[in-house]
Amino acid sequence: MAAELLRLGYSTLEDPVRLASALRQRLFERDCVSPSGRIKWRDLEASLDFIAKRQLALPEMQHVADRELLKAQLTRALSGRSVTHPLRWMIWCSNWFDDLRDLKAAYDRADKHRSTTDALPDHEVASHGPEAWQTTVLDQVRTGAVSMTRGAKLAGVSYNTFAAWACALGIEAARRPQKVNADVRQCISIRLLAGEDKTNLASEFRLSMETLTRILRTTPGLREARNRSRFERRRTAARKEWHELLASDPGLTAKAARSIAPATYTWLYRNDREWLKSSSHALKTSVSTNHAQQKMKNKVERRSTALRQLLDLST
């Protein structure tokens, strides 16, 4: 099968999402994936050990011939990402598919599944956001047909990624009150909006950093508002510090001010340059020179002194 794969034409079997769908379906048929999409790693251990031994024969793959590394790589491949090494795809496909015809049939079936969803209207999302067929799953979540967790599995991405996509489209995930009730969530959102540190909030509410990050990413508009709030607070503090520095010494030069508060100057220069220029126009500027004028004056005085000495000697 490896030789047949190498003879394939350009752009054949090039879609990583369809390859991932075909591979996931084959693992499901062999009872290595549960109906909910969870991988049964215990049932895959023998196959992963066999693949690791085969990778030892390839110099390019020897450094990843390990079961734990293979688990992470298989998870990445099943998510449909395009960063999976072609040799790794070759090894996996030759292990779980009988021949090239079997692989192409599974690949084509995945294409038919996607073609039924591509006809639906696209959403205006970022270029790194969901594809057309994944927006169909987002529509199902919007209408309440499926849960956020189930939608993430259907879309072939992690829960956090799917929740971030939903947040960008204004879809708020349903919450589990036993974890974070509505009052606690509202309090956390307000304090996050005020710019409080996530570490302190996690310690106070006895939550993990992952939970706080999920709240921040899945509440529509919260992350953008928090970033603006933190920026305004940082700008106010930097302006105040710069004003106090200039007021402490009216004769301060620009170079000296930069050396006293380099971090404040750098932040203002990068983020508030026009205000920095307007507030620093009264600073004295140290002019670098080679003192050529003074040198010429000293030279003229030495020549005049020498001429007077010669005149005195002649008289």
Legacy VTK file of the C-alpha trace (Angstrom):
# vtk DataFile Version 3.0
C-alpha trace
ASCII
DATASET POLYDATA
POINTS 315 float
0.000 0.000 0.000
2.893 2.379 0.706
4.114 2.008 -2.876
0.609 2.750 -4.183
0.395 5.878 -2.042
3.709 7.124 -3.404
2.428 6.750 -6.983
-0.679 8.832 -6.340
-1.038 12.030 -8.358
-0.619 15.514 -6.935
-3.483 16.799 -4.730
-4.917 13.292 -4.269
-6.050 12.631 -0.690
-4.927 16.147 0.211
-7.794 17.201 2.493
-6.759 16.535 6.132
-10.346 16.913 7.380
-11.647 14.183 5.068
-8.674 11.973 5.911
-9.361 12.463 9.607
-13.045 11.657 9.095
-12.201 8.492 7.179
-9.695 7.385 9.815
-12.091 8.098 12.693
-14.845 6.115 10.954
-12.499 3.169 10.418
-11.496 3.203 14.103
-15.183 3.319 15.011
-15.860 0.297 12.792
-13.102 -1.584 14.603
-14.600 -0.614 17.988
-11.648 1.603 18.862
-13.806 4.735 19.110
-17.001 5.012 21.148
-20.250 6.334 19.614
-19.658 9.628 21.428
-16.266 9.998 19.712
-14.002 9.029 22.632
-10.897 7.068 21.638
-10.455 3.724 23.412
-6.713 3.904 24.003
-6.520 0.533 25.740
-7.826 -1.186 22.600
-5.311 0.722 20.488
-2.195 -0.102 22.530
-1.249 -3.143 20.433
-1.646 -1.170 17.201
0.359 1.773 18.538
3.193 -0.534 19.629
3.190 -2.119 16.177
3.307 1.314 14.501
6.176 2.388 16.797
8.197 -0.636 15.682
7.556 0.205 12.043
8.673 3.793 12.616
12.010 2.572 13.968
12.791 1.391 10.435
12.415 4.953 9.094
15.278 7.331 10.018
12.926 10.334 9.703
10.496 8.848 12.235
12.765 7.163 14.774
12.664 10.094 17.200
8.860 9.777 17.572
8.654 5.975 17.826
6.967 6.076 21.213
3.445 5.079 22.259
2.703 8.261 24.223
3.905 10.465 21.389
1.815 8.468 18.952
-1.285 9.092 21.086
-0.789 12.845 20.838
-0.075 12.648 17.104
-3.143 10.504 16.439
-5.327 12.919 18.386
-3.956 15.784 16.297
-4.548 13.879 13.067
-8.136 13.019 14.012
-8.819 16.728 14.611
-8.239 17.352 10.887
-5.179 19.586 11.203
-2.913 19.883 8.193
0.368 19.637 10.135
0.458 15.829 10.254
3.590 14.425 8.622
2.849 12.584 5.311
4.942 9.601 6.394
2.844 9.310 9.541
-0.345 9.331 7.483
1.142 6.602 5.292
1.924 4.379 8.265
-1.463 4.860 9.919
-3.458 4.326 6.728
-1.527 1.187 5.801
-2.184 -0.163 9.304
-5.956 0.385 9.459
-6.972 0.188 5.786
-6.712 -2.977 3.706
-5.485 -1.305 0.520
-5.532 1.965 -1.381
-8.990 1.281 -2.810
-10.339 0.852 0.718
-8.768 4.162 1.804
-10.086 6.086 -1.210
-13.587 4.686 -0.671
-13.586 5.907 2.932
-12.154 9.251 1.783
-14.924 9.657 -0.822
-17.604 8.817 1.737
-16.260 11.593 3.963
-16.459 13.946 0.951
-20.128 13.073 0.367
-20.875 13.841 3.996
-19.282 17.258 3.675
-20.975 18.046 0.356
-24.412 17.889 2.031
-23.378 20.580 4.501
-21.436 22.856 2.147
-24.668 23.983 0.472
-25.786 25.762 3.641
-25.063 29.519 4.051
-21.689 30.483 5.407
-21.164 32.651 8.460
-18.891 35.643 8.534
-16.074 34.303 10.647
-12.322 34.807 10.816
-10.085 33.040 8.300
-8.896 30.700 11.046
-12.453 29.909 12.132
-14.800 27.069 11.214
-15.271 25.787 7.705
-18.636 25.715 5.962
-19.558 22.235 7.149
-18.600 23.105 10.732
-20.876 26.167 10.722
-23.752 23.735 10.213
-22.948 22.226 13.595
-22.844 25.731 15.080
-26.329 26.350 13.675
-27.538 23.202 15.411
-26.088 24.439 18.700
-27.740 27.838 18.166
-31.159 26.196 17.761
-30.577 23.873 20.706
-30.618 20.707 18.617
-27.278 19.572 20.039
-25.221 20.535 23.072
-21.928 22.405 22.932
-19.979 19.280 23.890
-21.686 17.171 21.237
-21.174 19.931 18.685
-17.433 20.006 19.379
-17.216 16.256 18.757
-19.217 16.527 15.533
-16.975 19.374 14.340
-13.829 17.398 15.166
-12.282 20.064 17.418
-11.775 20.581 21.133
-14.525 22.012 23.316
-12.615 25.256 23.923
-12.067 25.854 20.195
-15.709 25.151 19.393
-16.899 27.378 22.256
-14.659 30.212 20.993
-16.191 29.875 17.509
-19.669 29.975 19.025
-18.762 33.035 21.086
-17.565 34.856 17.948
-21.011 34.228 16.421
-22.830 35.407 19.550
-23.811 31.911 20.721
-23.442 31.531 24.478
-22.802 28.050 25.790
-25.200 26.501 28.266
-23.698 26.420 31.757
-23.596 23.677 34.353
-24.891 25.251 37.580
-23.176 22.649 39.735
-19.801 23.940 38.553
-20.311 27.722 38.257
-23.779 29.115 38.944
-25.132 32.233 37.272
-24.360 34.585 40.196
-20.760 33.428 40.520
-20.286 33.636 36.774
-21.653 37.183 36.665
-19.385 38.233 39.536
-16.344 36.699 37.823
-17.260 38.371 34.513
-17.538 41.797 36.180
-14.191 41.438 37.907
-12.528 40.128 34.769
-13.932 43.130 32.940
-12.410 45.370 35.597
-9.019 43.867 34.750
-8.416 41.770 37.853
-5.749 39.077 37.664
-7.041 35.613 36.781
-4.716 33.921 39.283
-6.231 35.843 42.190
-9.761 35.099 41.004
-8.984 31.385 40.616
-7.657 31.258 44.171
-10.589 33.221 45.624
-13.339 31.191 43.908
-11.415 27.889 44.076
-11.564 27.394 40.330
-8.951 26.261 37.851
-7.283 28.649 35.434
-8.851 26.622 32.605
-12.345 27.377 33.951
-11.655 31.116 34.145
-10.151 31.102 30.665
-13.221 29.273 29.368
-15.494 31.913 30.934
-13.395 34.639 29.350
-13.434 33.031 25.902
-17.050 31.886 25.795
-18.822 35.002 27.109
-19.582 37.174 24.055
-17.639 40.444 24.131
-15.979 39.831 27.504
-12.434 39.240 26.272
-12.440 42.312 23.990
-13.900 44.506 26.738
-11.348 43.168 29.246
-8.480 43.929 26.857
-9.734 47.489 26.376
-10.144 47.958 30.133
-6.652 46.677 30.883
-5.206 48.890 28.153
-6.893 51.999 29.571
-5.666 51.185 33.081
-2.116 50.644 31.851
-2.189 53.859 29.819
-3.488 55.898 32.754
-0.787 54.518 35.043
1.968 55.134 32.462
0.850 58.703 31.807
0.714 59.451 35.522
4.179 58.030 36.108
5.619 60.027 33.186
3.972 63.249 34.379
5.333 62.776 37.898
8.823 62.138 36.530
8.821 65.332 34.443
7.425 67.396 37.315
10.077 66.149 39.742
12.934 67.781 37.785
12.110 70.640 35.362
15.646 70.575 33.972
15.492 66.915 33.001
16.640 66.030 29.497
14.837 63.546 27.270
17.719 61.089 27.431
17.854 61.246 31.225
14.088 60.719 31.498
14.292 57.630 29.292
17.091 56.188 31.428
15.165 56.780 34.673
11.920 55.123 33.502
12.783 52.967 30.463
9.779 50.633 30.771
7.268 53.485 30.992
8.857 55.339 28.085
8.920 52.191 25.931
5.250 51.393 26.619
4.154 54.958 25.842
6.298 55.072 22.711
4.699 51.868 21.389
1.107 52.460 22.490
0.596 56.219 23.051
3.247 57.914 20.937
1.358 61.135 20.084
0.632 61.872 23.740
4.260 61.138 24.622
5.495 63.606 22.006
3.118 66.354 23.127
3.968 65.891 26.814
7.740 65.756 26.236
8.184 68.753 23.931
9.404 70.925 26.842
12.234 68.559 27.720
15.740 69.775 27.060
17.485 67.992 24.241
21.141 67.132 24.614
22.925 67.920 21.359
25.768 65.608 20.450
28.707 67.429 18.804
32.419 67.003 18.221
33.158 70.563 19.534
34.619 71.635 16.186
33.803 75.299 16.803
35.585 75.326 20.155
38.534 73.471 18.671
38.853 76.097 15.940
38.665 78.884 18.513
41.423 77.285 20.598
43.567 76.839 17.486
43.233 80.547 16.577
44.159 81.561 20.114
47.286 79.357 20.053
48.415 80.868 16.757
47.811 84.394 18.068
49.829 83.635 21.170
52.675 82.237 19.066
52.708 85.330 16.821
52.838 87.680 19.815
55.756 85.708 21.222
57.641 86.018 17.907
57.028 89.769 17.791
58.336 90.156 21.323
61.520 88.273 20.436
62.129 90.346 17.321
61.938 93.581 19.262
LINES 1 316
315 0 1 2 3 4 5 6 7 8 9 10 11 12 13 14 15 16 17 18 19 20 21 22 23 24 25 26 27 28 29 30 31 32 33 34 35 36 37 38 39 40 41 42 43 44 45 46 47 48 49 50 51 52 53 54 55 56 57 58 59 60 61 62 63 64 65 66 67 68 69 70 71 72 73 74 75 76 77 78 79 80 81 82 83 84 85 86 87 88 89 90 91 92 93 94 95 96 97 98 99 100 101 102 103 104 105 106 107 108 109 110 111 112 113 114 115 116 117 118 119 120 121 122 123 124 125 126 127 128 129 130 131 132 133 134 135 136 137 138 139 140 141 142 143 144 145 146 147 148 149 150 151 152 153 154 155 156 157 158 159 160 161 162 163 164 165 166 167 168 169 170 171 172 173 174 175 176 177 178 179 180 181 182 183 184 185 186 187 188 189 190 191 192 193 194 195 196 197 198 199 200 201 202 203 204 205 206 207 208 209 210 211 212 213 214 215 216 217 218 219 220 221 222 223 224 225 226 227 228 229 230 231 232 233 234 235 236 237 238 239 240 241 242 243 244 245 246 247 248 249 250 251 252 253 254 255 256 257 258 259 260 261 262 263 264 265 266 267 268 269 270 271 272 273 274 275 276 277 278 279 280 281 282 283 284 285 286 287 288 289 290 291 292 293 294 295 296 297 298 299 300 301 302 303 304 305 306 307 308 309 310 311 312 313 314
